Structure formats: structure tokens, C-alpha cells
Amino acid sequence: MVEVKADTLENSFDAIVQGERIAALEARIEGLDAGLRAQGVAAARPPLDGVKGSVVDPARAAFVDRYLRQGLEAGVELKSFSGATGAAGGYAVPREIDAQIDHLLKNISPIRQIANVVRTGSAGYRKLVTSGGILSGWASEVGARPESATPVFNEIAPPSGELYANPAASQAMLDDAAFDVEAWLAGEIAEEFARAEGAAFISGNGTNKPKGFLTYTTTSEADGVRAFGTLQYVASGLSAGFAASNPQDRLIDLVQSLKASYRQGASFVMNSSTLARIRKFKTSDGAFLWQPSLVASTPATLLGYPVIEAEDMPDVAADSLSIAFGNFTQGYVIAERGETSILRDPYTNKPFVNFYAVKRIGGAVANSEAIKLMKFAAA
């Protein structure tokens, strides 16, 4: 019994000594951390999950906290870009905000999702497209090699214009630390830009704005016959509507009018009113042509191709071009400047502070064979 009590007491002494050692070790670690912090060195410990890193971009912090909230200018060199002068008061959006605007535009503007978007450093963007000419031939081992035809080069110069938005916030809101001015500004600009450019990419007249693909000359002539820059249409079989019998046949004709190489990556574009009619189409065995998506963020399909809903497409009417089908990555190009400029204006609309945002955007059809249209006409 005495030995057992002695063993228990010895174990207690060991636990006390071990605890003192641990406490001393923790004190040394805390002292080391305090010394590192005093020298401006962060302790090398992994951050907790969900906690932002300690590295803060000073340019972004100055832009949000000083310029957006208080209107304090940090110097001409931080505000000028692309040749802009200090007197103009332009301010280049930091990379984080500009990327957020692009992301929201992609989610809101449907044409931007499927078109070819290129970044330019100037307004004079040009694209060369070849058409015509047989560039190859067959010959025997020692046979003559006659000269092949020369391709025809066509220059595409997308019309462009300055797209602007002018959201306003009160100074009291900007002074409130709980107000996320960065997210609010990106959301407001993205919504306004998406509304304007979505209509321009479809029906813009090309005057100080992009030229929409529905404004090009259309004809029923097939590829290789019609003039360059002219879009082909397929008639629906009935004016202001689909044919009474087998209306889906014309949709199949529209799909097959596009070359097989372009059909890989092609999609339908129409508004919700037109899609409501097509969703009711059935095959002879009662199956719907339109198939809903089973995966989140994936569009529904029609005849196996994605359907993009663009409310700027016209409703079904006599001679309307209400359905587009094609590979818009090949067929339509969007040229835009890489930066969005923002001017803080606290004087025009007191007590509100306006944020005048400008971005130069252009658009045009690059390949007229990659986009087909359905015209609601008898022929």
C-alpha cells in the first residue's frame, strides 16, 4: 500500500514538472512572437480557414478608402492611364475591381458569354478574314505544280463607342464603414454596362456603338454564293409564326445550314417569349425537343445545342429575325479596352457623390458563315 501511494505521488510530481516545462515553452514562444512583431516580422503560422491574408494591396486600399470614400487624390501618376492627363481626373480601376466587373458582365450579358472577347490597347482594332481561293492541289511525284488560287482578304473593323455609367451614393453612405463601396460600385457599373451592351451586340447600328449581328444584310443564299458580310436566313414557313405542321423541321434546317465545323460550339439565341413557343414542340413519339439542364449553371438544350436567352432579341412577328444559331466565338468579336476609368464627382449632384465610369467597347460580325438566322416568313 505504501509503494502504491509513493508511485502516485511521484507521478503527480512528474505532471507538475512537465506542466511547468510546457508553460515555460509557451512563454518563450509568446516572447519570440512579440519580438518579431516589434521588428515588423509576422509570425510564420498558418492562418485560420476563412481569414483573409495579412498582405493588403496599398493601391487598392488607397483607391477604396481614400478616393472612393473621401475623394482624396493620391497623385496624378496613380490616376492617369492610356495617355489621360491629370486635368481630366481619370482614375484607372484596380485589377480586383475591374475583374469583378468583367465577371458580372459575363453573367448578365448573354452575348458576352459566347462571343470572342479581345482586349485592345487602342481604339483601332482590326481583324483580317480570308475568303475564297483553293490553296492546295494534288499532283504526282514528278508532276507539275500549277499556281493555286490566291485567297481574298477582308478587313473587319468593329465600330466602337464609349459606354458609360454614372451611379451615385450619398456621402453619408460612403462614410459608413459597414457600406461595401467596392462591391456596390462594381455591381452598379456591371448592371448598367450589361443592359446597354447586350442590346448593342444584337441590334446596335454601329454609330458610336457596336454593330449588332441583326443589323447586317440578310439573304437566303447559301455559303459560297452570297457576298461577304451577308448573313443567311432560313424561313420559318409561315409569316409571324411557325408552320402548322412539323414546325421543328425548320429548326433542323436552321441547324444544318451551318457548316459542321462551326456546329461544334454553336448555340441558339432567342428571347424568353420565343423560347416559350419552342418548348412546346414535340416529336412524333411525344418527346419534347427542348431538354432542361440537369447541371447548375449549364444552359438547357434544343436539338442538342445550348439555348441562350437574350431578351434583346425581337419577338416573333412578320419578317422578324427572332432566332439566331451559330458559333458566336467564330462569328462575333467584341473589342474592348482593358481598363475602366472612374471619375469621382461630388459637386454636380450634391449631397450625392457620382462615380462616372467609362469603358470603350466595339463589336462586329467577324465571320458571316458562322451565324445563321431564322426569318419568320413564308419563304
C-alpha positions as CSV (number, residue, x, y, z in Angstrom):
1,M,0.0,0.0,0.0
2,V,2.9,2.4,0.8
3,E,4.5,1.7,-2.5
4,V,1.3,2.4,-4.4
5,K,0.9,5.8,-2.7
6,A,4.6,6.6,-3.4
7,D,4.1,5.8,-7.1
8,T,1.1,8.1,-7.2
9,L,2.9,10.9,-5.5
10,E,5.8,10.6,-7.9
11,N,3.5,10.7,-10.9
12,S,2.0,13.9,-9.6
13,F,5.4,15.5,-9.2
14,D,6.2,14.4,-12.9
15,A,3.0,16.0,-14.1
16,I,3.7,19.3,-12.3
17,V,7.3,19.4,-13.7
18,Q,6.0,18.7,-17.2
19,G,3.3,21.4,-16.9
20,E,6.0,23.9,-15.8
21,R,8.1,23.0,-18.8
22,I,5.2,23.5,-21.2
23,A,4.3,26.8,-19.6
24,A,7.9,28.0,-19.9
25,L,8.0,26.9,-23.5
26,E,4.8,28.8,-24.3
27,A,6.2,31.9,-22.6
28,R,9.3,31.7,-24.7
29,I,7.2,31.3,-27.9
30,E,5.0,34.3,-26.9
31,G,8.1,36.4,-26.2
32,L,9.6,35.4,-29.6
33,D,6.3,36.4,-31.4
34,A,6.3,39.7,-29.5
35,G,9.9,40.4,-30.6
36,L,9.1,39.6,-34.2
37,R,6.0,41.8,-34.2
38,A,8.1,44.6,-32.7
39,Q,10.6,44.2,-35.6
40,G,7.7,44.2,-38.1
41,V,8.0,40.5,-38.9
42,A,4.8,38.3,-38.9
43,A,4.9,35.0,-37.1
44,A,5.0,32.1,-39.5
45,R,1.8,30.5,-38.5
46,P,-0.9,29.2,-40.9
47,P,-4.0,31.5,-41.0
48,L,-7.3,30.2,-39.9
49,D,-9.7,29.0,-42.5
50,G,-11.8,31.9,-44.0
51,V,-9.5,34.6,-42.6
52,K,-8.1,37.0,-45.2
53,G,-4.3,37.2,-45.6
54,S,-2.4,39.9,-43.9
55,V,-1.0,41.2,-47.2
56,V,-3.0,44.2,-48.3
57,D,-2.6,45.9,-51.7
58,P,-1.8,49.5,-50.8
59,A,-3.0,50.8,-54.2
60,R,-6.4,49.1,-53.7
61,A,-6.7,50.3,-50.1
62,A,-5.9,53.8,-51.2
63,F,-8.4,53.6,-54.0
64,V,-11.3,52.3,-51.9
65,D,-10.7,54.1,-48.6
66,R,-9.2,57.3,-49.8
67,Y,-10.5,58.0,-53.3
68,L,-14.0,56.4,-53.3
69,R,-15.0,57.2,-49.8
70,Q,-13.2,60.5,-49.1
71,G,-12.2,61.8,-52.6
72,L,-8.6,62.3,-51.6
73,E,-6.4,62.2,-54.6
74,A,-3.1,60.3,-54.4
75,G,-1.3,62.0,-57.2
76,V,-1.6,62.3,-61.0
77,E,0.6,59.2,-61.6
78,L,-2.0,57.0,-60.0
79,K,-4.9,58.4,-61.9
80,S,-3.7,58.8,-65.4
81,F,-3.6,55.9,-67.9
82,S,-3.6,55.4,-71.7
83,G,-2.5,58.9,-72.3
84,A,-5.1,60.6,-70.0
85,T,-3.9,63.8,-68.5
86,G,-4.1,64.8,-64.8
87,A,-6.6,67.6,-65.6
88,A,-9.1,65.0,-66.9
89,G,-9.2,63.5,-63.4
90,G,-9.5,59.9,-64.7
91,Y,-8.7,57.0,-62.4
92,A,-7.8,53.5,-63.5
93,V,-9.8,50.9,-61.6
94,P,-7.5,48.5,-59.7
95,R,-7.2,45.0,-61.1
96,E,-9.5,43.5,-58.4
97,I,-12.5,45.7,-59.2
98,D,-12.0,45.5,-63.0
99,A,-12.0,41.7,-62.8
100,Q,-15.2,41.8,-60.8
101,I,-16.9,44.0,-63.3
102,D,-15.9,41.6,-66.1
103,H,-17.2,38.6,-64.1
104,L,-20.6,40.2,-63.5
105,L,-20.9,41.3,-67.2
106,K,-20.3,37.7,-68.2
107,N,-23.1,36.5,-66.0
108,I,-25.6,39.2,-67.0
109,S,-24.8,39.9,-70.7
110,P,-25.6,36.7,-72.7
111,I,-23.8,37.6,-75.9
112,R,-20.6,38.2,-74.0
113,Q,-20.7,34.6,-72.8
114,I,-20.5,33.1,-76.2
115,A,-18.7,35.8,-78.3
116,N,-15.0,36.3,-78.9
117,V,-13.8,39.0,-76.5
118,V,-10.5,40.6,-77.2
119,R,-8.6,43.2,-75.1
120,T,-7.0,46.1,-77.1
121,G,-4.7,48.9,-76.2
122,S,-6.2,51.4,-78.6
123,A,-9.5,52.0,-80.4
124,G,-8.2,51.0,-83.8
125,Y,-8.7,47.2,-83.6
126,R,-8.5,45.4,-87.0
127,K,-9.1,41.7,-87.9
128,L,-8.3,40.1,-91.2
129,V,-10.5,37.3,-92.6
130,T,-9.8,35.3,-95.7
131,S,-12.5,34.1,-98.1
132,G,-12.3,32.2,-101.4
133,G,-9.4,30.6,-103.2
134,I,-8.3,27.0,-103.3
135,L,-4.9,26.9,-101.6
136,S,-3.9,23.3,-102.3
137,G,-4.0,20.7,-105.0
138,W,-2.9,17.1,-106.0
139,A,0.0,16.1,-108.2
140,S,2.1,13.1,-109.0
141,E,5.7,12.6,-107.8
142,V,7.1,14.4,-110.8
143,G,4.0,16.2,-111.9
144,A,3.8,20.0,-112.4
145,R,2.6,22.1,-109.6
146,P,0.5,24.9,-111.0
147,E,-0.2,28.1,-109.0
148,S,-3.2,27.8,-106.8
149,A,-5.8,30.5,-106.3
150,T,-5.0,33.4,-104.0
151,P,-7.3,33.9,-101.0
152,V,-9.2,37.1,-100.7
153,F,-8.5,39.2,-97.6
154,N,-11.3,41.1,-95.9
155,E,-10.7,43.6,-93.1
156,I,-13.0,43.7,-90.1
157,A,-13.0,47.0,-88.1
158,P,-15.6,46.7,-85.3
159,P,-17.4,50.0,-84.7
160,S,-16.9,51.2,-81.1
161,G,-18.1,53.8,-78.7
162,E,-17.7,54.8,-75.1
163,L,-20.1,53.0,-72.8
164,Y,-20.6,55.0,-69.5
165,A,-22.5,54.6,-66.3
166,N,-23.0,57.3,-63.6
167,P,-24.1,55.7,-60.3
168,A,-24.5,57.9,-57.2
169,A,-24.2,57.4,-53.5
170,S,-24.7,59.8,-50.6
171,Q,-21.6,60.9,-48.7
172,A,-23.2,59.5,-45.5
173,M,-23.2,56.1,-47.1
174,L,-19.6,56.4,-48.2
175,D,-18.6,57.4,-44.7
176,D,-20.3,54.4,-43.2
177,A,-17.6,51.7,-42.6
178,A,-20.3,48.9,-43.0
179,F,-21.1,50.0,-46.5
180,D,-19.1,47.9,-49.0
181,V,-18.5,50.7,-51.5
182,E,-16.3,48.4,-53.7
183,A,-19.0,45.7,-54.2
184,W,-21.7,48.3,-54.7
185,L,-19.7,50.2,-57.4
186,A,-18.8,47.1,-59.3
187,G,-22.4,45.8,-59.2
188,E,-23.9,49.1,-60.4
189,I,-21.5,49.6,-63.2
190,A,-21.8,45.9,-64.3
191,E,-25.6,46.1,-64.4
192,E,-25.7,49.4,-66.4
193,F,-23.0,48.2,-68.8
194,A,-24.7,44.8,-69.4
195,R,-28.0,46.4,-70.2
196,A,-26.5,48.7,-72.8
197,E,-24.0,46.4,-74.4
198,G,-26.5,43.5,-74.5
199,A,-28.8,45.5,-76.8
200,A,-25.9,46.9,-78.9
201,F,-24.4,43.5,-79.7
202,I,-27.7,42.4,-81.1
203,S,-29.3,45.5,-82.7
204,G,-26.7,48.2,-82.5
205,N,-26.4,50.5,-85.5
206,G,-22.6,50.9,-85.4
207,T,-22.8,54.6,-84.8
208,N,-20.7,55.3,-81.6
209,K,-21.6,51.8,-80.5
210,P,-21.1,48.2,-81.6
211,K,-22.8,46.9,-84.7
212,G,-25.3,44.2,-83.8
213,F,-25.5,41.0,-85.8
214,L,-29.2,41.5,-86.6
215,T,-28.4,44.8,-88.5
216,Y,-26.4,43.1,-91.2
217,T,-27.8,42.4,-94.7
218,T,-29.6,39.1,-94.8
219,T,-30.3,36.8,-97.7
220,S,-31.4,33.2,-98.3
221,E,-28.3,32.4,-100.4
222,A,-26.1,29.7,-99.1
223,D,-22.4,29.8,-98.1
224,G,-20.1,30.4,-101.0
225,V,-22.8,32.3,-103.0
226,R,-23.7,35.3,-101.1
227,A,-21.5,38.3,-100.6
228,F,-19.0,38.5,-97.7
229,G,-20.5,40.1,-94.6
230,T,-24.1,39.0,-95.5
231,L,-25.9,36.6,-93.1
232,Q,-28.0,33.7,-94.3
233,Y,-31.5,33.2,-93.0
234,V,-33.8,30.2,-93.1
235,A,-37.6,30.9,-93.4
236,S,-39.9,29.6,-90.7
237,G,-42.5,28.6,-93.3
238,L,-45.2,31.0,-92.1
239,S,-45.4,34.8,-91.7
240,A,-45.2,35.8,-88.0
241,G,-45.0,32.2,-86.8
242,F,-44.0,28.6,-87.3
243,A,-45.7,26.3,-89.8
244,A,-48.7,24.5,-88.5
245,S,-47.4,21.0,-89.3
246,N,-43.9,19.8,-88.2
247,P,-42.6,23.2,-87.1
248,Q,-39.5,21.5,-85.8
249,D,-38.4,20.7,-89.3
250,R,-37.4,24.3,-89.9
251,L,-35.3,24.3,-86.8
252,I,-33.4,21.3,-88.1
253,D,-32.9,23.1,-91.4
254,L,-31.5,26.1,-89.5
255,V,-29.0,23.8,-87.7
256,Q,-28.0,22.0,-90.8
257,S,-27.4,25.3,-92.7
258,L,-24.4,25.8,-90.5
259,K,-21.2,24.0,-91.6
260,A,-20.3,21.0,-89.5
261,S,-17.0,22.6,-88.3
262,Y,-19.0,25.6,-86.9
263,R,-21.7,23.4,-85.3
264,Q,-19.1,22.3,-82.6
265,G,-19.6,25.0,-80.1
266,A,-22.7,26.5,-81.6
267,S,-25.8,27.7,-79.7
268,F,-29.3,29.1,-80.1
269,V,-30.0,32.7,-79.2
270,M,-33.6,33.9,-78.6
271,N,-35.7,35.7,-76.0
272,S,-38.0,34.0,-73.5
273,S,-41.2,34.6,-75.5
274,T,-39.8,32.8,-78.5
275,L,-38.4,30.0,-76.3
276,A,-41.9,29.6,-74.7
277,R,-43.3,28.6,-78.1
278,I,-40.4,26.2,-78.9
279,R,-40.6,24.5,-75.6
280,K,-44.0,23.1,-76.6
281,F,-42.7,21.4,-79.7
282,K,-42.8,17.6,-79.6
283,T,-41.6,14.8,-81.7
284,S,-44.0,12.2,-83.2
285,D,-43.5,10.0,-80.1
286,G,-44.4,12.8,-77.7
287,A,-40.9,13.8,-76.6
288,F,-40.1,17.4,-76.1
289,L,-37.4,18.9,-78.4
290,W,-36.3,21.2,-75.6
291,Q,-34.4,19.5,-72.8
292,P,-33.9,21.1,-69.4
293,S,-30.4,21.3,-67.9
294,L,-29.6,18.8,-65.2
295,V,-26.4,20.6,-64.1
296,A,-26.3,24.0,-62.3
297,S,-25.1,27.0,-64.5
298,T,-25.4,24.9,-67.6
299,P,-28.0,26.1,-70.2
300,A,-30.8,24.0,-71.5
301,T,-30.5,22.4,-74.9
302,L,-32.6,22.4,-78.1
303,L,-31.7,19.7,-80.7
304,G,-28.6,19.0,-78.6
305,Y,-27.4,22.6,-78.6
306,P,-27.4,25.2,-75.8
307,V,-30.1,27.8,-75.7
308,I,-29.0,31.3,-74.6
309,E,-31.9,33.6,-73.6
310,A,-31.3,37.2,-74.7
311,E,-34.2,39.4,-74.0
312,D,-33.0,42.0,-76.6
313,M,-33.8,39.5,-79.4
314,P,-37.1,40.6,-81.2
315,D,-40.4,38.8,-80.5
316,V,-41.9,36.7,-83.2
317,A,-43.5,38.9,-85.8
318,A,-43.9,39.2,-89.6
319,D,-40.4,39.1,-91.2
320,S,-38.7,39.2,-87.8
321,L,-35.3,37.6,-87.1
322,S,-36.1,36.2,-83.8
323,I,-33.8,33.2,-83.6
324,A,-30.1,33.1,-84.2
325,F,-28.0,29.9,-84.4
326,G,-24.3,29.8,-84.8
327,N,-20.8,29.6,-83.4
328,F,-20.5,33.1,-81.9
329,T,-16.9,32.6,-80.8
330,Q,-16.1,32.4,-84.5
331,G,-18.8,34.7,-85.8
332,Y,-18.9,37.8,-83.5
333,V,-16.0,39.7,-82.0
334,I,-16.1,42.1,-79.1
335,A,-13.2,44.5,-78.8
336,E,-12.8,46.4,-75.5
337,R,-10.2,48.4,-73.7
338,G,-8.6,46.6,-70.8
339,E,-9.3,49.4,-68.2
340,T,-12.4,51.1,-66.9
341,S,-11.9,54.7,-65.9
342,I,-13.8,56.2,-63.0
343,L,-14.2,59.9,-62.1
344,R,-15.4,60.8,-58.7
345,D,-17.8,63.8,-58.9
346,P,-19.0,65.2,-55.5
347,Y,-20.1,68.6,-57.0
348,T,-22.7,68.0,-59.7
349,N,-25.4,66.3,-57.6
350,K,-24.9,67.4,-54.0
351,P,-25.3,65.8,-51.5
352,F,-24.7,62.7,-53.6
353,V,-21.3,61.6,-55.0
354,N,-21.4,60.4,-58.6
355,F,-19.0,57.9,-60.0
356,Y,-18.7,58.4,-63.7
357,A,-17.4,55.2,-65.2
358,V,-16.3,54.9,-68.9
359,K,-15.2,51.9,-71.0
360,R,-14.7,51.8,-74.8
361,I,-16.3,48.7,-76.4
362,G,-16.7,47.7,-80.0
363,G,-18.3,44.8,-81.7
364,A,-19.0,43.4,-85.2
365,V,-19.6,40.1,-87.1
366,A,-16.2,38.6,-87.9
367,N,-17.3,35.5,-89.9
368,S,-20.7,35.8,-91.6
369,E,-20.7,32.0,-92.3
370,A,-20.7,31.2,-88.6
371,I,-24.0,32.8,-87.7
372,K,-27.4,31.8,-89.2
373,L,-30.8,33.5,-88.6
374,M,-34.4,32.3,-88.8
375,K,-36.8,34.7,-90.5
376,F,-40.4,34.3,-89.7
377,A,-41.7,34.4,-93.2
378,A,-43.3,32.0,-95.7
379,A,-40.2,32.0,-97.8
